């Protein structure tokens, strides 16, 4: 089975899958921190925004390598 997205980015299925697992893990972890922050506002104050900023930089870095 061919995937147009993978062909456009010239990346293997396994490499793409590893990247998506990594991102999913961090997004889920950040989402749980936001939920807990909603219950207890004094904890995980910057966790979500820091995670989003870091993932943004990492995704841009990955995309630059693929372009």
C-alpha positions as CSV (number, residue, x, y, z in Angstrom):
1,X,0.0,0.0,0.0
2,X,1.4,3.4,-1.0
3,X,0.8,6.6,1.0
4,X,0.9,9.9,-0.8
5,X,1.9,11.8,2.3
6,X,4.9,9.6,2.9
7,X,6.0,9.8,-0.7
8,X,5.7,13.6,-0.7
9,X,7.8,13.8,2.5
10,X,10.1,11.0,1.3
11,X,10.0,9.3,4.7
12,X,9.5,5.6,5.5
13,X,6.4,4.3,7.2
14,X,8.4,3.2,10.2
15,X,10.1,6.5,10.6
16,X,6.8,8.4,10.3
17,X,5.1,6.1,12.7
18,X,7.9,6.6,15.3
19,X,7.6,10.3,15.0
20,X,3.8,10.2,15.4
21,X,4.1,7.9,18.5
22,X,6.6,10.4,20.0
23,X,4.3,13.3,19.3
24,X,1.2,11.5,20.5
25,X,2.8,10.5,23.8
26,X,3.8,14.1,24.6
27,X,0.5,15.6,23.5
28,X,-1.5,13.1,25.7
29,X,0.9,13.7,28.6
30,X,0.4,17.5,28.2
31,X,-3.3,17.1,28.0
32,X,-3.4,15.2,31.3
33,X,-1.3,18.0,32.8
34,X,-3.8,20.6,31.6
35,X,-6.7,18.6,33.0
36,X,-4.9,18.4,36.4
37,X,-4.0,22.1,36.2
38,X,-7.8,22.8,35.8
39,X,-8.4,21.0,39.1
40,X,-5.4,22.4,40.9
41,X,-4.4,25.7,39.2
42,X,-1.1,26.0,41.2
43,X,0.5,22.9,39.5
44,X,1.6,22.3,35.9
45,X,1.3,26.0,35.3
46,X,3.5,26.1,32.2
47,X,3.6,22.4,31.3
48,X,1.2,22.6,28.3
49,X,2.6,25.8,26.8
50,X,6.2,24.5,27.2
51,X,5.3,21.2,25.6
52,X,3.5,22.9,22.7
53,X,6.4,25.2,22.1
54,X,9.0,22.4,22.2
55,X,6.9,20.2,19.9
56,X,6.4,23.1,17.5
57,X,10.2,23.5,17.3
58,X,10.7,19.7,16.9
59,X,8.1,19.4,14.2
60,X,9.6,22.3,12.2
61,X,13.1,20.8,12.6
62,X,11.8,17.4,11.2
63,X,10.0,19.2,8.3
64,X,13.1,21.2,7.4
65,X,15.1,17.9,7.2
66,X,12.5,16.4,4.9
67,X,12.2,19.4,2.6
